[in-house]
Amino acid sequence: MVTGVEIAGLALATFPIAVDGLRRMVEGVETIKYWRRYRVKLEEYACDLEAGRVYYLDTLEELLMGIVDSDNELAVLIGEPGGIAWRRPEYERSLRRRLDRSYDTYLQILDRLRNALIGIRGKLGFDEFGKVSDICSSMLPSSGTVTI
């Protein structure tokens, strides 16, 4: 079972991929006449998602302040979302103590957030590493561009 701290790290890791995916889509849309009318909307979505990432990061940093021992540890966690540092059992114990009866609700919310971000990433055609999935790549012509 994935712990609350691990889910927090995984959610943090997924935000940049989703934001970058929307931004790449915006760039791609610029080259396709048919989709030009969606460019502004996609830019708005990317901006909203980036704002959500910043809000989440601020909230996460505030939550972790009483859990990690130093700014260096916090920097490692934030700098390596989903990395091995997120799996430290003492972080999980501290998170449980800090959140107390809110812990289960926190896990449910984080799981929903993570699933939503994975869904966005998938709809944009990106894998967990931020690369265009093979399925989406195969739909492009051999030149790598789409013309309408």
C-alpha positions in Angstrom: 0.0 0.0 0.0 1.3 3.4 -0.9 1.6 5.8 2.1 0.3 9.3 2.4 3.7 10.8 2.1 4.4 8.7 -1.0 1.1 9.8 -2.6 2.0 13.4 -1.8 5.3 13.0 -3.6 3.7 11.2 -6.6 1.1 13.9 -7.0 3.9 16.5 -6.9 5.8 14.6 -9.6 2.7 14.4 -11.8 1.9 18.2 -11.8 4.9 19.3 -14.0 4.2 16.5 -16.6 0.5 17.6 -16.9 1.5 21.3 -17.1 4.2 20.6 -19.6 1.8 18.4 -21.6 -0.7 21.2 -21.9 2.0 23.6 -22.9 3.3 21.3 -25.5 -0.2 20.8 -26.8 -0.5 24.6 -27.0 2.6 24.7 -29.1 1.3 21.9 -31.3 -2.1 23.5 -31.7 -0.4 26.6 -33.1 0.6 24.6 -36.2 -2.9 23.2 -36.8 -5.4 25.6 -38.3 -8.4 23.6 -37.3 -7.5 23.7 -33.7 -6.5 27.4 -33.4 -9.7 28.3 -31.7 -8.8 26.0 -28.8 -5.4 27.6 -28.3 -6.6 30.2 -25.9 -8.6 27.7 -23.9 -5.7 25.4 -23.6 -3.5 28.2 -22.5 -6.0 29.0 -19.8 -6.1 25.4 -18.7 -2.3 25.3 -18.5 -2.3 28.5 -16.4 -5.0 27.1 -14.1 -3.1 23.8 -13.7 0.2 25.7 -13.0 -1.6 27.8 -10.3 -3.0 24.5 -8.8 0.6 23.1 -8.7 1.9 26.2 -7.0 -1.0 26.1 -4.4 -0.4 22.4 -3.8 3.4 22.9 -3.4 2.8 25.8 -0.9 0.4 23.7 1.1 2.7 20.6 1.0 5.7 22.7 2.1 3.6 24.0 5.0 2.5 20.5 6.0 6.0 19.1 5.8 7.6 21.8 7.9 6.7 20.0 11.1 7.6 16.6 9.6 11.1 17.1 8.1 14.0 18.2 10.2 15.6 20.8 8.0 15.3 23.0 4.9 17.7 20.7 3.2 15.5 17.6 3.7 12.5 19.7 2.4 14.5 20.7 -0.6 15.4 17.1 -1.4 11.7 16.1 -1.2 10.5 18.9 -3.3 13.4 18.5 -5.8 12.8 14.8 -6.2 9.0 14.3 -6.3 8.2 10.6 -6.0 11.8 9.9 -5.1 13.1 7.5 -2.4 13.2 10.2 0.3 9.4 10.2 0.3 9.4 6.6 1.5 11.0 7.3 4.9 8.8 5.6 7.6 9.5 8.4 10.1 7.9 10.9 7.7 4.8 8.7 7.5 4.5 8.4 11.3 4.9 12.1 11.8 2.3 12.8 9.1 -0.2 10.4 10.8 0.4 12.2 14.1 0.1 15.6 12.6 -3.1 14.9 10.7 -4.6 12.7 13.3 -8.3 12.1 12.4 -7.8 14.0 9.1 -5.3 11.4 7.9 -7.7 9.1 6.0 -9.5 12.1 4.4 -6.1 13.5 3.4 -5.2 10.2 1.7 -8.5 10.1 -0.2 -8.1 13.7 -1.4 -4.5 13.0 -2.5 -5.5 9.9 -4.3 -8.2 11.7 -6.2 -5.8 14.5 -7.1 -3.2 12.0 -8.3 -5.8 10.1 -10.3 -7.1 13.3 -11.9 -3.5 14.4 -12.9 -2.8 10.9 -14.3 -6.1 11.2 -16.3 -5.0 14.6 -17.7 -1.6 13.2 -18.5 -3.2 10.3 -20.3 -5.7 12.4 -22.2 -2.8 14.5 -23.4 -1.0 11.4 -24.6 2.0 11.5 -22.3 3.5 8.7 -20.3 4.7 8.9 -16.7 8.0 10.3 -17.9 6.4 13.2 -19.9 7.1 11.6 -23.3 4.5 11.2 -26.0 3.0 7.7 -25.7 3.5 5.2 -28.5 -0.2 5.3 -29.2 -0.2 9.0 -29.9 3.1 8.9 -31.8 1.7 6.2 -34.1 -1.2 8.6 -35.1 1.2 11.2 -36.4 2.4 11.1 -40.0 6.0 10.0 -40.6 7.0 13.7 -40.9 5.9 14.2 -37.3 3.6 17.1 -38.2 -0.1 17.2 -38.8 -1.7 19.3 -41.6 -5.3 19.9 -42.1 
